[in-house]
């Protein structure tokens, strides 16, 4: 067991180690693949001389994913010793939100999988998300119904409609605006449900 006094030191050390690893990997990738460092470390809008509001809705959405994951993971770890089921619910919620954050922010299904094989891989990714979501709802139905489940239902509906738009319509013009608008409302709803639920479970 690590003593309480050593835990902050360990956490601080791990945080700086993480930062150092990211910097070293950035340096290695830049040198190995001949990518200008300002292209890797700098702000994309500044590097490409784009308007500062370029991608603002997407960026705010990523911040909301991050806020949701942080709230769930923080509350989940805090409740591990006192409320095991609620803690597991929040930790899984935080993990799921983190996966969605990483996918959305680093454009895995929008760009990386698209460049490999959009027709095959994108439906598979969405299918995996659906399976994980259904498992989550099945496992924690009682906990979900104790809270503002209508907001979670709205989140799933809006995000689902956004996925349908992505699969059916071209990613341009008004269709793209509608798709991203539905997605943003879904993210806001997702954040509202899980942050309020985490706060309620901590308060109890």
C-alpha positions as CSV (number, residue, x, y, z in Angstrom):
1,X,0.0,0.0,0.0
2,X,1.2,3.5,-0.8
3,X,0.9,5.9,2.1
4,X,-1.4,8.9,1.8
5,X,1.6,11.3,2.0
6,X,3.3,9.7,-0.9
7,X,0.3,9.7,-3.2
8,X,0.5,13.4,-4.3
9,X,4.2,12.9,-5.0
10,X,3.5,9.8,-7.1
11,X,0.7,11.6,-9.0
12,X,2.9,14.7,-9.7
13,X,5.7,12.4,-10.9
14,X,3.4,10.5,-13.2
15,X,2.0,13.8,-14.6
16,X,5.5,15.1,-15.5
17,X,6.5,11.7,-16.9
18,X,3.4,11.8,-19.1
19,X,4.3,15.3,-20.3
20,X,7.9,14.2,-21.0
21,X,6.8,11.1,-23.0
22,X,4.5,13.2,-25.1
23,X,7.3,15.7,-25.9
24,X,9.8,12.9,-26.7
25,X,7.3,11.2,-29.0
26,X,6.5,14.5,-30.7
27,X,10.2,15.1,-31.3
28,X,10.7,11.5,-32.6
29,X,7.7,11.7,-35.0
30,X,8.8,15.1,-36.3
31,X,12.3,14.1,-37.0
32,X,11.5,10.6,-38.3
33,X,8.7,11.7,-40.7
34,X,10.2,15.1,-41.5
35,X,7.2,17.0,-40.1
36,X,7.8,20.6,-39.1
37,X,7.6,20.9,-35.3
38,X,5.3,23.9,-35.6
39,X,2.8,21.7,-37.5
40,X,2.8,19.2,-34.6
41,X,2.9,21.4,-31.6
42,X,1.2,24.6,-32.8
43,X,-2.5,25.5,-33.1
44,X,-3.9,24.3,-36.4
45,X,-5.8,27.5,-37.1
46,X,-2.7,29.6,-36.5
47,X,-0.5,27.3,-38.6
48,X,-2.8,27.3,-41.6
49,X,-3.7,30.9,-41.1
50,X,-7.3,30.1,-40.7
51,X,-9.9,32.1,-38.8
52,X,-9.7,31.5,-35.0
53,X,-13.3,30.3,-34.9
54,X,-12.5,27.5,-37.4
55,X,-13.9,24.3,-36.0
56,X,-15.3,26.1,-32.9
57,X,-18.3,23.8,-32.5
58,X,-16.2,20.7,-32.8
59,X,-13.7,22.1,-30.3
60,X,-16.4,22.9,-27.8
61,X,-17.9,19.5,-28.3
62,X,-14.5,17.9,-27.4
63,X,-14.3,20.1,-24.3
64,X,-17.7,18.8,-23.3
65,X,-16.7,15.2,-23.8
66,X,-13.6,15.9,-21.7
67,X,-15.7,17.5,-18.9
68,X,-18.0,14.6,-18.9
69,X,-15.2,12.0,-18.7
70,X,-13.4,14.0,-16.0
71,X,-16.5,14.3,-13.8
72,X,-17.4,10.7,-14.1
73,X,-13.9,9.4,-13.4
74,X,-13.3,11.7,-10.5
75,X,-16.6,10.8,-8.9
76,X,-16.2,7.1,-9.7
77,X,-12.8,6.8,-8.0
78,X,-14.1,8.8,-5.1
79,X,-17.0,6.4,-4.5
80,X,-15.0,3.1,-5.0
81,X,-14.9,2.3,-1.3
82,X,-18.4,3.4,-0.3
83,X,-20.7,2.7,-3.3
84,X,-19.2,0.1,-5.5
85,X,-22.0,-0.2,-8.0
86,X,-22.4,3.6,-8.5
87,X,-18.6,3.8,-8.8
88,X,-18.5,1.2,-11.5
89,X,-21.3,2.9,-13.3
90,X,-19.4,6.2,-13.3
91,X,-16.1,4.7,-14.2
92,X,-17.5,2.9,-17.2
93,X,-19.3,6.1,-18.2
94,X,-16.0,8.0,-17.9
95,X,-14.2,5.3,-20.0
96,X,-16.9,5.4,-22.7
97,X,-16.9,9.2,-22.8
98,X,-13.1,9.1,-23.1
99,X,-13.3,6.8,-26.0
100,X,-15.8,9.1,-27.7
101,X,-13.6,12.1,-26.9
102,X,-10.5,10.5,-28.5
103,X,-12.4,9.3,-31.5
104,X,-14.0,12.7,-32.1
105,X,-10.9,14.9,-31.3
106,X,-8.4,12.9,-33.3
107,X,-10.9,12.2,-36.1
108,X,-10.5,8.4,-36.0
109,X,-13.7,7.5,-37.8
110,X,-13.8,10.7,-39.8
111,X,-10.3,10.6,-41.2
112,X,-8.1,7.7,-40.2
113,X,-10.7,4.9,-40.8
114,X,-12.1,6.9,-43.8
115,X,-8.7,6.9,-45.4
116,X,-8.4,3.1,-45.0
117,X,-11.9,2.0,-45.9
118,X,-14.8,4.1,-45.0
119,X,-17.5,1.8,-46.4
120,X,-16.4,-1.2,-44.2
121,X,-14.7,0.3,-41.1
122,X,-17.0,3.2,-40.2
123,X,-20.2,1.0,-39.8
124,X,-18.1,-1.4,-37.7
125,X,-17.0,1.4,-35.4
126,X,-20.6,2.7,-35.0
127,X,-21.7,-0.9,-34.4
128,X,-19.2,-1.4,-31.6
129,X,-20.4,1.9,-30.0
130,X,-23.9,0.6,-30.2
131,X,-23.1,-2.7,-28.6
132,X,-21.2,-1.0,-25.8
133,X,-24.1,1.4,-25.2
134,X,-26.6,-1.4,-25.1
135,X,-24.5,-3.3,-22.7
136,X,-24.1,-0.2,-20.5
137,X,-27.9,0.4,-20.5
138,X,-28.7,-3.2,-19.8
139,X,-26.2,-3.5,-16.9
140,X,-27.2,-0.2,-15.2
141,X,-30.9,0.1,-16.1
142,X,-31.9,0.7,-12.5
143,X,-29.3,3.4,-11.8
144,X,-30.2,5.1,-15.1
145,X,-33.9,5.2,-14.3
146,X,-33.2,6.7,-10.8
147,X,-31.7,9.7,-12.6
148,X,-32.7,12.1,-15.4
149,X,-32.9,9.3,-17.9
150,X,-34.9,11.4,-20.4
151,X,-31.8,13.5,-20.9
152,X,-29.8,10.4,-21.7
153,X,-32.5,9.3,-24.1
154,X,-32.3,12.6,-25.8
155,X,-28.5,12.3,-26.0
156,X,-28.8,8.9,-27.7
157,X,-31.5,10.1,-30.1
158,X,-29.5,13.2,-31.2
159,X,-26.2,11.3,-31.5
160,X,-28.0,8.5,-33.4
161,X,-29.6,10.9,-35.8
162,X,-26.1,12.5,-36.4
163,X,-24.7,9.1,-37.2
164,X,-27.5,8.4,-39.7
165,X,-26.9,11.7,-41.4
166,X,-23.2,10.9,-41.6
167,X,-23.9,7.5,-43.2
168,X,-26.6,8.7,-45.6
169,X,-25.8,12.3,-46.7
170,X,-22.7,13.9,-48.1
171,X,-20.4,15.6,-45.6
172,X,-20.9,19.1,-47.0
173,X,-23.2,22.1,-47.1
174,X,-26.5,22.2,-45.2
175,X,-26.4,18.4,-44.6
176,X,-23.1,18.8,-42.8
177,X,-24.4,21.6,-40.7
178,X,-27.4,19.6,-39.7
179,X,-25.3,16.6,-38.9
180,X,-22.9,18.5,-36.6
181,X,-25.8,20.4,-35.0
182,X,-27.5,17.2,-34.0
183,X,-24.2,15.8,-32.7
184,X,-23.5,18.9,-30.7
185,X,-27.0,18.8,-29.0
186,X,-26.4,15.1,-28.3
187,X,-23.0,15.9,-26.7
188,X,-24.6,18.6,-24.5
189,X,-27.3,16.2,-23.4
190,X,-24.7,13.5,-22.7
191,X,-22.7,15.9,-20.6
192,X,-25.8,17.1,-18.7
193,X,-26.9,13.6,-17.8
194,X,-23.6,12.3,-16.6
195,X,-22.3,15.4,-14.8
196,X,-25.6,15.8,-12.9
197,X,-25.7,12.1,-12.1
198,X,-22.1,12.2,-10.8
199,X,-22.9,15.2,-8.7
200,X,-26.0,13.6,-7.3
201,X,-24.2,10.3,-6.4
202,X,-21.4,12.3,-4.7
203,X,-23.9,14.4,-2.7
204,X,-25.8,11.3,-1.5
